[in-house]
């Protein structure tokens, strides 16, 4: 009986250690410069080849179910403001951007758990069709991220810490695919 208990405890300890190590490696993906490239505050995968990259597949499985391949969409994610501080609902932010040469684009705000942030307004994203533009040419816009109501385009941040904004560009033009590291992406500044 004692031998069986020792084997069971060693087996359980091995499983727990393996789970801890796997989770640690998956979390390192966001730090690993070989897997995530930067364009200002925005990070992205140079390639979304989930069939060939097991570590990337595990990371995407943890943070974003149903991710599409590169041929369909480019995902850019920002977790810090322009000064490098983590996004938090303790602050208000202004995202300033311009229209993208893509079939469709959208922004969504996620909490630390990688799920949409619950809010009383039931506003979880903005896209090229529902955002209010600053000009009649529909070329530029401002989007506010705040737990306090804002005039105009407002993504409520609730009481979230370590938030992230996900920008999705669906079927972008070839020049965007070829220049992910240098295309002009929106700025995100703390305004309080």
C-alpha angles and dihedrals in degrees: 000000000000091000091051091050091050091050091048092049092048091048091049092046089051092051092048092047090048092050091048092049093047092050090048092052092047091051090050090064090081089055098039107101092202091064103033122045124196131228103179108301091342121094126197141169111255086220132013096211100149092170094061105033114062095181092052089047091053092048093049089046089055099046108024126023120205096023114178128227124262091260089066107035145359116220119208118184130193121193098164137049124242090278093055097253118139114257113256135169087236085080137051120229137195118210112198118193149149133232116280129228093241138112089246138349137188145177125218130180119225133189129226089277090059092245128115112276112251114236139168092239093059089224112141106154149008127216140180091278103047102033116103109235125217094228140036091248089064092230106123136034144170123223122193123211111197143127088228119074114267132192115252124002106013129175107193111225098194112194097321127145125197093022126176134201117220118205114196121195110193115205095344122191118276093253089061092052090049095047107037092138095052109030115115109262127184122281120234115203131178108238103188 
